[in-house]
Amino acid sequence: MMFLHGFPEAAWVWDPLLVHFSKPENGGYRCVAPHLRGYERSSAPEDVKAYRAKHLVQDIVALIDVASGEAPLAALVAHDWGGAVAWSLANQHPERLRQLVIVNSPHPGPFLKALQSHPAQQAASAYMNFLVQPDAAAQLAANDYERLLDFLDGHDSELPSLTQPQAAHAPEPARWLTPEVKERYRQVWRHGLQGGLNYYRASPLRPATAQDPGASVVQIPPEALHIGVPTLVLWAQDDVALLPCLTEGLALHVPDLKLVPIAKASHWVVHEKPGRVIREITGFLTPPGQ
């Protein structure tokens, strides 16, 4: 099994799942979780074009070659930007994985549609236009990463689209964000933030502005949207950046789909409800050898 993290995280966020699924009684999988390109001590090219989807997918295909050889992954599990990479990989290389698990990461089809025509999602994604600014890394790193920690805690007053109660329930306080966890994040961020921010800069999938057409001029061919492997999508319903509307129409692109809404959980559901995430994945996985 392979696990792909998102922004602004790192491989360690998957530790509880790695421990669980590696145990013999839980399948005994070999579990691998890399730092994606640009994060922690992974290579971090300065050129924004190096963060386009084709390069990110190539990274993971090469890692699958090393970790799994000619055998497909039992499952590729991914969240946030890791999910964006996983959607593309599953479309382009379906033979490299048996099953796909996505946690709060929009499929490009519904995401593009929402960015072009859904006002609530356009507003919820407005923070992306901040993250592509040249000084975003410096602003996020100020005061020992105070603003990034507020981002995780859902309390960044300067990113109103991330704090307005757009979801069905107000998010619970981030009890998982303990002082120890905050320090683990800081240790990752001290290696640099620009690599992770370059994912946003390299992608046109963001709300249009007067200066940037963003997603308004993007077209994706249907063949680039098809997912031909069994797919589980877990969607925390209180994600204020990625609204539940992003799961609408998924079955048009993912014929073998299991969609599981998770109530009273935010974008950080892997931290908030790890047991629930593990149970849902366990129930979905095809047992080894079958």
Secondary structure, 3 states (H helix, E strand, C coil): CEEECCCCCCHHHHHHHHHHHHCHHHCCCCCECCCCCCCCCCCCCCCHHHHCHHHHHHHHHHHHHHHHCCCCECCEEEECHHHHHHHHHHHHCHHHECCEEEECCCCHHHHHHHHHHCHHHHHHCCHHHHHCCCCHHHHHHHHHHHHHHHHHHCCCCCCHHHCCCCCCCCCCCCCCCCHHHHHHHHHHHCCCCHHHHHHHHHCCCCCCCCCCCHHHHCCCCHHHCCCCCCEEEEEECCCCCCCHHHHCCHHHCCCCEEEEEECCCCCCHHHHCHHHHHHHHHHHCCCCCC
